Amino acid sequence: MRSALLFLITLTYISPALALDQAKILKSLQSVVMIRGYNSNGGLAYGSGVVIAKDKVVTNCHIFRTTKKPWIARGEDSYEIINVQADRWHDLCLVSAHALPFTPAPIGNSNLIKRGQEVLSIGHSNGVPSPLTSAGAIKTSYDFDGGKVIRSSAKFTMGASGSGIFDLEGNLLGINTFKTPGRPAYFYSLPIEWISQLEKLPVETQFPITGKTFWEEDDLQKPFFMQIAIPELSQDWLKLAEVAKRWIDLDPNNTEAWYELGVAQESLGQLEEAKGAYHQSILLDSGNSDALFRLGAIAQIQGDTEGLNKANVAIATIDENLAKEFNKMLNCNFKC
């Protein structure tokens, strides 16, 4: 009863403006657990996990690097982890425990993920006993190793590694894993598609689990969608342009690579070049509303009424709410 009350209290902190199904979100909250373990110096390591099947919890492997005997926790109850299937490179671990009394989270469909889609991040940020909920939106997703890595504005902090990002129907979309340093920051969630491969890996019984992840690689070895993050956040437009061009050289059909080049060029005052990059981005993905927004911004700067109307119509075709946001931005010259 106490756990149910804590979950209901947590739900009250979610903005009432979100059109969510509270009953389904409550079930998703109940699928999120804490994972704990003592490390070698006697300190307590902790993270989060999501129940995805009977007695099965998916989480990040990096939370097991310093503990030899981790367990799953919910309130005052604990459940010993008996084995693990570990994909160290992709930083996903599937752990098993006996008689977990928790309902699995429903698994979503990453092919239905859209830019601007409202989402909830649910996890034990800062090691709090009851999972916390952070609302945000999908910024974009990146095709990588057979899945879609999600970047969203739904924040999570230390202790929420291995937690879930959910749609407003309570479906699991990804596993919250890493963020860029500082503020503002980009928040990344691993693909749910990787879970099916995880289930095929050998069962291990020994902890700790060690090994480098793809997101811990040296900067030039990281995926391009990570290489663009720091120069974009720090407004190093020349660096962003350089990375985006290398990305395009390697993957010329990537809509995100062309969009990032456009951002860099627009910020450097190279408006005609930026328009070309944004148009190429849209040619590769007609649903790239970010590129359409920027084309609209340039059209307004240049007094191009026809270009502005084209951007408006294209955005409205994608989503009426995006069109309303676009027109709001027009009214304040894209500065609000």
Residue frames relative to the residue before (quaternion, step in Angstrom):
aa qw qx qy qz dx dy dz
M 1.0000 0.0000 0.0000 0.0000 0.00 0.00 0.00
R 0.6432 0.5289 -0.3227 0.4498 3.56 0.96 -0.89
S 0.6477 0.5159 -0.3255 0.4564 3.61 0.95 -0.85
A 0.6493 0.5163 -0.3231 0.4554 3.59 0.92 -0.87
L 0.6375 0.5248 -0.3243 0.4615 3.58 1.02 -0.81
L 0.6462 0.5173 -0.3227 0.4590 3.58 0.95 -0.85
F 0.6431 0.5176 -0.3289 0.4586 3.58 0.99 -0.79
L 0.6595 0.5080 -0.3124 0.4576 3.58 0.96 -0.87
I 0.6186 0.5282 -0.3382 0.4732 3.57 1.06 -0.74
T 0.6340 0.5366 -0.3259 0.4515 3.58 0.97 -0.86
L 0.6511 0.5348 -0.3202 0.4330 3.58 0.94 -0.85
T 0.6128 0.5689 -0.3581 0.4155 3.59 1.07 -0.63
Y 0.6459 0.5256 -0.3293 0.4451 3.61 1.18 -0.38
I 0.5421 0.5892 -0.4096 0.4374 3.58 1.27 -0.06
S 0.5631 -0.6314 0.4153 0.3342 3.56 -0.91 0.94
P 0.4476 -0.6998 0.4838 0.2754 3.61 -0.82 0.94
A 0.5463 0.6216 -0.3984 0.3955 3.61 1.24 -0.27
L 0.5964 0.5684 -0.3688 0.4303 3.60 1.17 -0.45
A 0.3351 -0.7484 0.5412 0.1864 3.56 -0.87 1.01
L 0.2178 0.8067 -0.5166 0.1866 3.57 0.55 1.16
D 0.4375 -0.6405 0.5629 0.2854 3.52 -1.34 0.39
Q 0.3152 -0.8047 0.4660 0.1897 3.58 -0.12 1.28
A 0.6228 0.5424 -0.3553 0.4378 3.60 1.02 -0.70
K 0.6848 0.4693 -0.2856 0.4788 3.57 0.97 -0.84
I 0.6356 0.5172 -0.3312 0.4678 3.58 1.03 -0.74
L 0.6028 0.5533 -0.3544 0.4527 3.59 1.06 -0.71
K 0.6431 0.5089 -0.3207 0.4739 3.60 0.99 -0.79
S 0.6469 0.5107 -0.3202 0.4671 3.57 1.01 -0.78
L 0.6048 0.5498 -0.3437 0.4623 3.58 1.03 -0.76
Q 0.6989 0.4807 -0.2704 0.4553 3.56 0.96 -0.88
S 0.6271 0.5220 -0.3468 0.4625 3.60 1.24 -0.19
V 0.6204 0.5377 -0.3386 0.4597 3.60 1.29 -0.23
V 0.0610 -0.8156 0.5750 -0.0214 3.58 -0.74 1.08
M 0.4376 -0.6433 0.5468 0.3092 3.54 -1.35 0.19
I 0.1639 -0.7512 0.6297 0.1110 3.56 -1.17 0.66
R 0.0347 -0.8228 0.5653 -0.0467 3.54 -0.72 1.10
G 0.1319 0.7836 -0.6037 0.0640 3.55 -1.32 0.24
Y 0.4420 -0.6805 0.5145 0.2773 3.57 -1.10 0.68
N 0.3008 -0.7492 0.5602 0.1858 3.54 -0.97 0.86
S 0.7681 -0.4283 0.2342 0.4144 3.55 -1.31 0.18
N 0.7251 0.4133 -0.2590 0.4862 3.62 1.08 -0.54
G 0.6412 -0.5669 0.3070 0.4163 3.56 1.28 0.31
G 0.5221 0.6282 -0.4147 0.4010 3.56 1.28 -0.07
L 0.4584 -0.6866 0.5021 0.2575 3.54 -1.29 0.36
A 0.1916 -0.7602 0.6132 0.0965 3.57 -0.71 1.12
Y 0.0357 0.8149 -0.5777 0.0295 3.55 -1.04 0.66
G 0.0154 0.7615 -0.6477 0.0213 3.50 -1.34 0.52
S 0.4691 -0.6489 0.5100 0.3143 3.56 -1.26 -0.33
G 0.0770 -0.7812 0.6161 0.0640 3.54 -1.31 0.20
V 0.2838 -0.7372 0.5860 0.1806 3.56 -1.31 0.29
V 0.3882 -0.6971 0.5551 0.2349 3.56 -0.89 0.99
I 0.0604 -0.8315 0.5522 0.0033 3.59 -0.64 1.09
A 0.7736 0.0534 -0.0439 0.6299 3.60 1.30 -0.18
K 0.7046 -0.4377 0.3201 0.4577 3.57 -1.25 0.18
D 0.8608 -0.0039 -0.0590 0.5054 3.55 -0.79 1.17
K 0.6283 0.5177 -0.3329 0.4758 3.61 1.23 0.41
V 0.0402 -0.7902 0.6111 -0.0220 3.56 -0.93 1.00
V 0.2181 -0.7598 0.5980 0.1327 3.57 -0.91 0.93
T 0.0772 0.7846 -0.6068 0.1017 3.55 -1.00 0.87
N 0.6059 -0.5258 0.4263 0.4180 3.59 -1.28 -0.24
C 0.5012 -0.6570 0.4760 0.3010 3.56 -1.04 0.77
H 0.6332 0.5863 -0.3582 0.3564 3.60 0.96 -0.76
I 0.5975 0.5652 -0.3834 0.4201 3.63 1.15 -0.30
F 0.6694 0.4981 -0.2940 0.4662 3.62 1.28 -0.22
R 0.4163 0.7615 -0.4353 0.2393 3.61 1.21 0.15
T 0.7958 0.3077 -0.1500 0.4995 3.60 1.08 -0.53
T 0.6957 0.4568 -0.2838 0.4763 3.59 1.21 0.07
K 0.3396 -0.7610 0.5249 0.1734 3.57 -1.00 0.89
K 0.8066 0.1565 -0.0689 0.5658 3.59 1.16 -0.45
P 0.0003 0.8378 -0.5452 0.0293 3.59 0.32 1.23
W 0.1152 -0.7799 0.6094 0.0840 3.54 -1.28 0.33
I 0.4520 -0.6423 0.5484 0.2870 3.54 -1.37 0.33
A 0.0916 -0.8163 0.5702 0.0123 3.57 -0.90 0.92
R 0.0347 0.7364 -0.6757 -0.0017 3.51 -1.30 0.62
G 0.8076 -0.0765 0.0082 0.5847 3.56 -0.31 1.24
E 0.7948 -0.2372 0.2087 0.5181 3.58 -0.76 -1.07
D 0.5936 0.5775 -0.3583 0.4310 3.59 1.27 -0.10
S 0.0604 -0.7941 0.6043 0.0231 3.57 -1.09 0.72
Y 0.1465 -0.7803 0.6072 0.0316 3.54 -1.20 0.70
E 0.4053 -0.7446 0.4788 0.2280 3.56 -0.60 1.15
I 0.3636 -0.6956 0.5756 0.2292 3.56 -1.02 0.83
I 0.2169 -0.8259 0.5118 0.0939 3.58 -0.63 1.11
N 0.8044 -0.0690 0.0218 0.5897 3.60 1.13 -0.45
V 0.2059 -0.7754 0.5885 0.1001 3.54 -1.32 0.20
Q 0.1758 -0.7062 0.6700 0.1467 3.53 -1.28 0.55
A 0.0909 -0.8679 0.4868 -0.0381 3.54 -0.41 1.28
D 0.0855 -0.7310 0.6759 0.0388 3.53 -0.95 1.03
R 0.2219 -0.8428 0.4768 0.1142 3.54 0.23 1.33
W 0.6567 0.5351 -0.3193 0.4248 3.58 0.88 -0.93
H 0.7458 0.3629 -0.2051 0.5196 3.58 0.98 -0.85
D 0.4098 -0.7648 0.4235 0.2605 3.58 1.35 0.11
L 0.5381 0.5739 -0.4409 0.4321 3.57 0.96 0.89
C 0.0374 -0.7801 0.6245 -0.0099 3.53 -0.95 0.99
L 0.1826 -0.7543 0.6225 0.1006 3.54 -1.05 0.87
V 0.0844 -0.8241 0.5600 0.0058 3.57 -0.44 1.23
S 0.2570 -0.7589 0.5842 0.1294 3.53 -1.23 0.62
A 0.0013 -0.7695 0.6386 -0.0076 3.54 -1.19 0.69
H 0.5263 -0.6383 0.4577 0.3257 3.58 -1.18 0.49
A 0.8946 0.0227 -0.0041 0.4462 3.53 -1.17 0.81
L 0.1527 0.7737 -0.5922 0.1656 3.57 0.72 1.05
P 0.2720 -0.8077 0.5021 0.1465 3.62 -0.61 1.06
F 0.5112 0.6652 -0.3949 0.3745 3.59 1.10 0.66
T 0.4481 -0.6920 0.5052 0.2554 3.55 -1.05 0.83
P 0.4734 -0.6858 0.4653 0.2985 3.61 -0.81 0.91
A 0.5032 -0.6247 0.5032 0.3213 3.55 -1.20 0.56
P 0.4641 -0.6426 0.5141 0.3278 3.61 -1.04 0.63
I 0.3680 -0.7431 0.5217 0.2008 3.57 -0.96 0.89
G 0.3579 -0.7581 0.5132 0.1840 3.56 -0.82 1.03
N 0.4631 -0.6391 0.5351 0.3011 3.54 -1.37 -0.17
S 0.3403 -0.7814 0.4852 0.1952 3.57 -0.38 1.21
N 0.5802 0.5886 -0.3796 0.4158 3.60 1.18 -0.40
L 0.6736 0.4804 -0.2910 0.4804 3.58 1.25 -0.31
I 0.4480 0.6923 -0.4537 0.3379 3.59 1.29 -0.02
K 0.0826 -0.8032 0.5899 0.0083 3.57 -0.94 0.97
R 0.5709 -0.5548 0.4740 0.3763 3.56 -1.21 0.52
G 0.8021 0.2795 -0.2126 0.4830 3.53 -1.00 0.83
Q 0.4630 0.6870 -0.4419 0.3441 3.59 1.27 -0.15
E 0.4122 -0.7139 0.5094 0.2469 3.58 -0.87 0.95
V 0.0200 -0.8029 0.5936 -0.0508 3.54 -0.94 0.97
L 0.2834 -0.7304 0.5953 0.1782 3.53 -1.37 0.26
S 0.2114 -0.7302 0.6360 0.1326 3.55 -1.02 0.87
I 0.0359 -0.8147 0.5777 -0.0359 3.58 -0.67 1.12
G 0.3368 0.7423 -0.5194 0.2565 3.57 -0.55 1.16
H 0.5778 -0.5939 0.4447 0.3400 3.54 -1.35 0.15
S 0.0488 -0.8209 0.5689 -0.0104 3.58 0.57 1.15
N 0.8446 0.0996 -0.1320 0.5092 3.53 -1.01 0.99
G 0.5982 -0.6253 0.3459 0.3628 3.59 1.20 0.47
V 0.3246 0.7499 -0.5214 0.2458 3.62 1.16 0.41
P 0.5712 -0.6524 0.3766 0.3259 3.62 -1.00 0.77
S 0.7443 0.3003 -0.2000 0.5620 3.59 1.09 -0.59
P 0.5150 -0.6731 0.4187 0.3262 3.62 -0.79 0.90
L 0.3069 -0.7446 0.5721 0.1551 3.54 -1.08 0.86
T 0.2804 -0.7668 0.5614 0.1352 3.54 -1.14 0.70
S 0.0624 -0.7820 0.6201 0.0100 3.55 -0.92 0.97
A 0.2773 -0.7732 0.5510 0.1472 3.58 -0.74 1.06
G 0.1432 0.7791 -0.6018 0.1018 3.55 -1.14 0.63
A 0.4056 -0.6875 0.5400 0.2669 3.54 -1.27 -0.40
I 0.5433 -0.5811 0.4915 0.3542 3.53 -1.26 0.49
K 0.2679 -0.7519 0.5813 0.1577 3.57 -0.79 1.02
T 0.7222 -0.2809 0.1944 0.6014 3.55 0.98 -0.90
S 0.2241 -0.7335 0.6071 0.2078 3.56 -1.32 -0.08
Y 0.2611 -0.7797 0.5598 0.1022 3.54 -1.14 0.75
D 0.3938 -0.6935 0.5497 0.2488 3.57 -0.87 0.95
F 0.1849 0.7821 -0.5675 0.1789 3.55 -0.70 1.10
D 0.8576 -0.0855 0.0257 0.5065 3.57 -0.77 1.08
G 0.7523 -0.4301 0.2238 0.4461 3.57 0.84 0.98
G 0.7346 0.3221 -0.2355 0.5488 3.59 1.20 0.35
K 0.4394 -0.6708 0.5260 0.2834 3.54 -1.33 -0.03
V 0.2344 -0.7461 0.6118 0.1188 3.55 -0.57 1.22
I 0.2564 -0.7934 0.5400 0.1146 3.57 -0.72 1.11
R 0.1057 -0.7304 0.6668 0.1035 3.54 -1.16 0.74
S 0.0417 0.8134 -0.5750 0.0768 3.56 -0.72 1.06
S 0.4868 -0.6344 0.5086 0.3191 3.53 -1.36 0.05
A 0.4561 0.6621 -0.4597 0.3772 3.59 1.28 0.23
K 0.2851 -0.8294 0.4601 0.1384 3.56 -0.17 1.32
F 0.0346 0.7480 -0.6625 -0.0193 3.54 -1.31 0.50
T 0.2222 -0.7835 0.5715 0.1008 3.56 -1.15 0.64
M 0.7747 -0.3170 0.2412 0.4911 3.58 -1.32 -0.13
G 0.7188 0.3760 -0.3154 0.4925 3.54 -0.89 0.98
A 0.6924 0.4494 -0.2726 0.4942 3.57 1.24 -0.41
S 0.3692 0.7074 -0.5136 0.3155 3.61 1.22 0.17
G 0.7828 0.2729 -0.2266 0.5112 3.56 -0.77 1.05
S 0.5183 0.6304 -0.4193 0.3976 3.58 1.27 0.03
G 0.5248 -0.6771 0.4371 0.2739 3.58 -1.27 0.04
I 0.2220 -0.6918 0.6588 0.1953 3.50 -1.34 0.43
F 0.1157 -0.8289 0.5468 -0.0244 3.56 -0.72 1.18
D 0.4358 -0.6337 0.5500 0.3255 3.55 -1.24 0.43
L 0.6806 -0.5228 0.3263 0.3963 3.60 -1.24 0.14
E 0.5959 0.5056 -0.3697 0.5025 3.56 1.34 0.17
G 0.5704 -0.6282 0.3650 0.3832 3.58 1.29 0.06
N 0.4774 0.6685 -0.4440 0.3577 3.61 1.24 0.26
L 0.4557 -0.6879 0.5010 0.2612 3.56 -0.97 0.91
L 0.1642 -0.8125 0.5567 0.0550 3.57 -0.74 1.12
G 0.8015 -0.1280 0.1166 0.5723 3.59 1.10 -0.61
I 0.4471 -0.6692 0.5299 0.2673 3.54 -1.37 0.16
N 0.4002 -0.7322 0.5051 0.2203 3.58 -0.60 1.20
T 0.0227 -0.8649 0.4975 -0.0623 3.57 -0.62 1.11
F 0.8269 -0.0934 0.1046 0.5446 3.62 0.64 -0.99
K 0.1536 -0.7687 0.6158 0.0786 3.53 -1.32 0.41
T 0.5419 -0.5702 0.4815 0.3864 3.54 -1.25 0.22
P 0.5531 -0.6174 0.4281 0.3600 3.63 -1.10 0.52
G 0.7902 0.3639 -0.2433 0.4290 3.54 -1.30 0.43
R 0.3725 -0.6807 0.5781 0.2523 3.50 -1.42 -0.24
P 0.4841 -0.2394 -0.8332 0.1188 1.56 -1.73 1.79
A 0.2451 -0.7756 0.5697 0.1177 3.56 -1.26 0.39
Y 0.3590 -0.6701 0.5976 0.2547 3.51 -1.35 0.35
F 0.2008 -0.7856 0.5803 0.0758 3.58 -0.95 0.95
Y 0.1389 -0.8264 0.5456 0.0083 3.56 -0.75 1.15
S 0.1235 -0.7749 0.6185 0.0421 3.54 -1.10 0.85
L 0.4482 -0.7148 0.4791 0.2419 3.56 -0.95 0.94
P 0.6054 -0.6183 0.3728 0.3350 3.59 -1.12 0.69
I 0.4763 -0.6490 0.5132 0.2978 3.54 -1.09 0.74
E 0.5413 0.6285 -0.4065 0.3831 3.61 1.18 -0.45
W 0.6317 0.5633 -0.3379 0.4116 3.59 1.06 -0.65
I 0.5351 0.6430 -0.4105 0.3629 3.60 1.17 -0.41
S 0.6457 0.5328 -0.3348 0.4326 3.61 0.95 -0.82
Q 0.6544 0.4827 -0.3132 0.4906 3.61 1.08 -0.65
L 0.5934 0.5883 -0.3450 0.4276 3.54 1.11 -0.73
E 0.6632 0.5347 -0.2987 0.4302 3.57 0.99 -0.86
K 0.6634 0.5102 -0.2983 0.4590 3.61 1.24 -0.33
L 0.5467 0.6471 -0.3855 0.3658 3.59 1.27 -0.23
P 0.6383 -0.5350 0.3802 0.4022 3.63 -1.19 0.45
V 0.4491 -0.6643 0.5319 0.2722 3.54 -1.19 0.63
E 0.1069 -0.7853 0.6091 0.0300 3.58 -0.90 0.99
T 0.2226 -0.7899 0.5588 0.1195 3.55 -1.17 0.59
Q 0.6479 0.5312 -0.3165 0.4448 3.58 1.26 -0.07
F 0.0954 -0.7500 0.6533 0.0410 3.54 -1.06 0.91
P 0.5078 -0.0732 -0.8565 -0.0567 1.65 -2.35 0.95
I 0.3830 -0.6548 0.5947 0.2664 3.53 -1.45 0.18
T 0.0129 -0.8210 0.5696 -0.0360 3.57 -0.54 1.16
G 0.4222 0.6885 -0.5267 0.2650 3.57 -1.29 0.32
K 0.5084 -0.6731 0.4584 0.2798 3.55 -1.03 0.89
T 0.3109 -0.7266 0.5841 0.1850 3.55 -1.17 0.70
F 0.6598 -0.5153 0.3649 0.4074 3.58 -1.25 0.37
W 0.7014 0.4768 -0.2869 0.4454 3.59 1.00 -0.73
E 0.6430 0.4910 -0.3280 0.4877 3.59 1.31 0.00
E 0.3847 0.7379 -0.4740 0.2877 3.58 1.26 0.12
D 0.6342 -0.4702 0.4301 0.4378 3.56 -1.32 0.21
D 0.6900 -0.5406 0.2830 0.3892 3.56 -1.06 0.79
L 0.7274 0.4398 -0.2579 0.4594 3.59 0.81 -0.95
Q 0.6637 0.4779 -0.3008 0.4905 3.59 1.27 -0.20
K 0.5021 0.6449 -0.4283 0.3855 3.58 1.26 -0.15
P 0.6053 -0.5131 0.4337 0.4269 3.61 -1.20 0.34
F 0.6139 -0.5838 0.3796 0.3719 3.59 -1.08 0.67
F 0.6272 0.5444 -0.3668 0.4191 3.60 1.00 -0.66
M 0.6458 0.4599 -0.3273 0.5142 3.58 1.25 -0.24
Q 0.6279 0.5624 -0.3376 0.4189 3.57 1.03 -0.75
I 0.6751 0.4997 -0.3055 0.4485 3.61 1.08 -0.62
A 0.5451 0.6835 -0.3887 0.2910 3.58 1.15 -0.56
I 0.7207 0.4578 -0.2765 0.4410 3.60 0.68 -1.05
P 0.6783 0.4594 -0.3298 0.4691 3.67 0.79 -0.77
E 0.6300 0.5199 -0.3481 0.4601 3.59 1.07 -0.61
L 0.6824 0.4818 -0.2885 0.4679 3.58 0.89 -0.90
S 0.7302 0.4043 -0.2309 0.5000 3.58 1.04 -0.76
Q 0.4071 -0.7495 0.4324 0.2925 3.57 1.38 0.08
D 0.3342 0.6970 -0.5365 0.3387 3.53 1.00 0.93
W 0.1478 -0.8696 0.4653 0.0735 3.55 0.41 1.30
L 0.6139 0.5384 -0.3571 0.4537 3.59 1.05 -0.62
K 0.6545 0.4940 -0.3035 0.4853 3.57 0.99 -0.83
L 0.6357 0.5266 -0.3311 0.4572 3.57 0.97 -0.83
A 0.6485 0.5119 -0.3195 0.4640 3.59 0.94 -0.84
E 0.6507 0.5251 -0.3153 0.4489 3.57 0.97 -0.87
V 0.6729 0.4789 -0.2975 0.4790 3.59 0.92 -0.88
A 0.6522 0.5248 -0.3193 0.4442 3.59 0.93 -0.90
K 0.6499 0.5099 -0.3222 0.4624 3.61 0.99 -0.77
R 0.6396 0.5011 -0.3309 0.4799 3.60 1.00 -0.73
W 0.6169 0.5410 -0.3332 0.4645 3.56 1.08 -0.75
I 0.6696 0.4957 -0.2937 0.4686 3.58 0.92 -0.93
D 0.6161 0.5486 -0.3475 0.4459 3.59 1.00 -0.77
L 0.7118 0.4422 -0.2467 0.4868 3.56 1.01 -0.84
D 0.8059 0.0797 0.0114 0.5865 3.57 1.02 -0.85
P 0.1107 -0.8618 0.4920 0.0552 3.61 0.38 1.21
N 0.6872 0.4687 -0.2834 0.4773 3.60 1.22 -0.28
N 0.4796 0.6674 -0.4341 0.3691 3.56 1.23 0.44
T 0.3969 -0.7509 0.4806 0.2184 3.58 -0.50 1.20
E 0.6476 0.5291 -0.3248 0.4417 3.60 1.04 -0.74
A 0.6179 0.5471 -0.3472 0.4454 3.59 1.03 -0.73
W 0.6789 0.4723 -0.2876 0.4830 3.59 0.92 -0.88
Y 0.6222 0.5345 -0.3474 0.4545 3.58 1.01 -0.73
E 0.6750 0.4938 -0.3015 0.4579 3.59 0.87 -0.91
L 0.6098 0.5259 -0.3539 0.4759 3.58 1.07 -0.66
G 0.6411 0.5279 -0.3177 0.4576 3.57 1.01 -0.82
V 0.6247 0.5379 -0.3337 0.4571 3.58 0.99 -0.81
A 0.6671 0.5013 -0.2962 0.4647 3.55 0.92 -0.96
Q 0.6911 0.4826 -0.2875 0.4548 3.58 0.84 -0.97
E 0.6370 0.5178 -0.3322 0.4644 3.59 0.95 -0.81
S 0.6814 0.4950 -0.2863 0.4568 3.58 0.92 -0.90
L 0.6703 0.4633 -0.2832 0.5058 3.59 1.24 -0.49
G 0.5576 -0.6355 0.3714 0.3838 3.58 1.30 0.08
Q 0.5164 0.6287 -0.4133 0.4090 3.59 1.28 0.21
L 0.0759 -0.8819 0.4636 0.0393 3.55 0.67 1.19
E 0.6604 0.4993 -0.3327 0.4515 3.62 0.89 -0.77
E 0.6421 0.5055 -0.3169 0.4814 3.59 1.01 -0.81
A 0.6425 0.5263 -0.3202 0.4557 3.57 1.02 -0.83
K 0.6275 0.5317 -0.3364 0.4586 3.58 0.98 -0.82
G 0.6473 0.5210 -0.3185 0.4561 3.57 0.98 -0.81
A 0.6591 0.5022 -0.3037 0.4703 3.59 0.98 -0.85
Y 0.6610 0.5013 -0.3084 0.4656 3.59 0.94 -0.87
H 0.6365 0.5182 -0.3316 0.4652 3.60 0.97 -0.80
Q 0.6465 0.5038 -0.3231 0.4732 3.60 0.99 -0.77
S 0.6188 0.5454 -0.3328 0.4569 3.58 1.04 -0.77
I 0.6882 0.4700 -0.2731 0.4805 3.58 0.97 -0.90
L 0.5916 0.5650 -0.3596 0.4488 3.57 1.11 -0.67
L 0.6995 0.4550 -0.2544 0.4889 3.56 1.06 -0.79
D 0.7850 0.0219 -0.0035 0.6191 3.59 1.19 -0.55
S 0.2834 -0.7994 0.5090 0.1466 3.57 -0.17 1.31
G 0.6622 0.5073 -0.3009 0.4622 3.59 1.25 -0.33
N 0.4469 0.6846 -0.4664 0.3377 3.59 1.25 0.20
S 0.1656 -0.8385 0.5154 0.0612 3.56 0.22 1.32
D 0.5671 0.5909 -0.3921 0.4189 3.60 1.13 -0.54
A 0.6709 0.4870 -0.2927 0.4765 3.57 0.93 -0.90
L 0.6362 0.5233 -0.3258 0.4640 3.57 1.04 -0.75
F 0.6163 0.5401 -0.3372 0.4634 3.58 1.03 -0.79
R 0.6978 0.4697 -0.2866 0.4586 3.57 0.85 -0.92
L 0.6055 0.5305 -0.3566 0.4741 3.60 1.07 -0.62
G 0.6385 0.5237 -0.3172 0.4663 3.55 1.06 -0.78
A 0.6382 0.5296 -0.3203 0.4578 3.56 1.02 -0.81
I 0.6656 0.4876 -0.3029 0.4768 3.58 0.95 -0.87
A 0.6268 0.5378 -0.3360 0.4528 3.59 1.01 -0.82
Q 0.6515 0.5055 -0.3223 0.4650 3.58 0.98 -0.77
I 0.6309 0.5325 -0.3237 0.4622 3.58 0.99 -0.84
Q 0.7537 0.4024 -0.2005 0.4794 3.57 0.94 -0.93
G 0.4557 -0.6967 0.4450 0.3301 3.59 1.26 -0.04
D 0.3897 0.7273 -0.4610 0.3266 3.55 1.20 0.59
T 0.2174 -0.8202 0.5186 0.1051 3.60 0.08 1.30
E 0.6503 0.5180 -0.3249 0.4508 3.58 0.94 -0.85
G 0.6625 0.4992 -0.3050 0.4678 3.59 0.93 -0.87
L 0.6335 0.5349 -0.3216 0.4573 3.56 1.06 -0.78
N 0.6684 0.4939 -0.2979 0.4696 3.57 0.94 -0.87
K 0.6324 0.5320 -0.3360 0.4519 3.59 1.01 -0.77
A 0.6518 0.5036 -0.3110 0.4741 3.56 0.97 -0.86
N 0.6468 0.5313 -0.3185 0.4449 3.58 0.96 -0.87
V 0.6704 0.4938 -0.2966 0.4676 3.58 0.89 -0.94
A 0.6583 0.5149 -0.3131 0.4510 3.59 0.93 -0.91
I 0.6594 0.4997 -0.3081 0.4696 3.60 0.97 -0.84
A 0.6476 0.5169 -0.3179 0.4608 3.60 0.98 -0.85
T 0.6096 0.5528 -0.3465 0.4503 3.59 1.12 -0.64
I 0.6565 0.4998 -0.3040 0.4762 3.57 1.10 -0.72
D 0.7760 -0.1925 0.1987 0.5669 3.58 0.78 -1.07
E 0.4622 -0.6998 0.4737 0.2688 3.59 -0.79 1.03
N 0.6354 0.5299 -0.3374 0.4490 3.59 1.03 -0.71
L 0.6195 0.5238 -0.3394 0.4760 3.57 1.10 -0.69
A 0.6295 0.5356 -0.3356 0.4520 3.57 1.05 -0.76
K 0.6311 0.5211 -0.3287 0.4713 3.58 1.05 -0.75
E 0.6461 0.5070 -0.3122 0.4774 3.56 1.01 -0.83
F 0.6265 0.5449 -0.3286 0.4501 3.56 1.03 -0.83
N 0.6933 0.4744 -0.2790 0.4652 3.58 0.87 -0.92
K 0.5887 0.5430 -0.3587 0.4795 3.56 1.16 -0.58
M 0.6652 0.4968 -0.3030 0.4679 3.56 0.95 -0.86
L 0.5988 0.5638 -0.3575 0.4426 3.58 1.08 -0.70
N 0.6855 0.5219 -0.2808 0.4228 3.54 0.94 -0.96
C 0.7610 0.2712 -0.1939 0.5565 3.58 1.19 -0.36
N 0.5501 -0.6726 0.3680 0.3311 3.55 1.17 0.72
F 0.6267 -0.5935 0.3151 0.3946 3.57 1.06 0.90
K 0.5500 0.6128 -0.3962 0.4062 3.59 1.16 0.55
C 0.6421 0.5163 -0.3398 0.4535 3.64 1.19 0.06
